[in-house]
């Protein structure tokens, strides 16, 4: 990890285990067969997803300075990720692997909430334009 970009300590190994257990539950809820959600398979998937996401929140893009933990986890020195959906379940999104991403609590519960990623873009662009106008 590059110095100065990451503000969180690396997650302990048991975090990957926790994420793998949660992934298995999501896949079970999505109707994925048991053989495809075995512990070793879920561990491998978590490692692949973390590598693709540069070890941090999907919406951080490798720079987790603006990511937060849930208030109940505020004492954690590492960013405690949670499973989120590209298309939220409330909008018809499925609990299948292609729809799952790892998000920090802030991004999952405050930024994305029940919006799809496509719906989130215009909102954030608008807010950014308002801020830029205000500062000009």
Secondary structure in CASP SS format (residue, H / E / C, confidence):
PFRMAT SS
TARGET T0000
AUTHOR 0000-0000-0000
METHOD secondary structure of the structure
MODEL  1
X C 1.00
X C 1.00
X C 1.00
X C 1.00
X C 1.00
X C 1.00
X C 1.00
X C 1.00
X E 1.00
X C 1.00
X C 1.00
X C 1.00
X H 1.00
X H 1.00
X H 1.00
X H 1.00
X H 1.00
X H 1.00
X H 1.00
X H 1.00
X H 1.00
X H 1.00
X H 1.00
X H 1.00
X H 1.00
X H 1.00
X H 1.00
X H 1.00
X H 1.00
X C 1.00
X C 1.00
X C 1.00
X C 1.00
X H 1.00
X H 1.00
X H 1.00
X H 1.00
X C 1.00
X H 1.00
X H 1.00
X H 1.00
X H 1.00
X H 1.00
X H 1.00
X H 1.00
X H 1.00
X H 1.00
X H 1.00
X H 1.00
X H 1.00
X H 1.00
X H 1.00
X C 1.00
X C 1.00
X C 1.00
X C 1.00
X C 1.00
X H 1.00
X H 1.00
X H 1.00
X C 1.00
X C 1.00
X C 1.00
X H 1.00
X H 1.00
X H 1.00
X C 1.00
X C 1.00
X C 1.00
X C 1.00
X H 1.00
X H 1.00
X H 1.00
X C 1.00
X C 1.00
X C 1.00
X C 1.00
X E 1.00
X C 1.00
X C 1.00
X C 1.00
X E 1.00
X E 1.00
X E 1.00
X E 1.00
X C 1.00
X C 1.00
X C 1.00
X H 1.00
X H 1.00
X H 1.00
X C 1.00
X C 1.00
X C 1.00
X C 1.00
X C 1.00
X H 1.00
X H 1.00
X H 1.00
X E 1.00
X E 1.00
X E 1.00
X E 1.00
X C 1.00
X H 1.00
X H 1.00
X H 1.00
X H 1.00
X H 1.00
X H 1.00
X H 1.00
X H 1.00
X C 1.00
X C 1.00
X C 1.00
X C 1.00
X H 1.00
X H 1.00
X H 1.00
X H 1.00
X H 1.00
X H 1.00
X H 1.00
X H 1.00
X H 1.00
X H 1.00
X H 1.00
X H 1.00
X H 1.00
X H 1.00
X H 1.00
X H 1.00
X H 1.00
X H 1.00
X H 1.00
X C 1.00
END
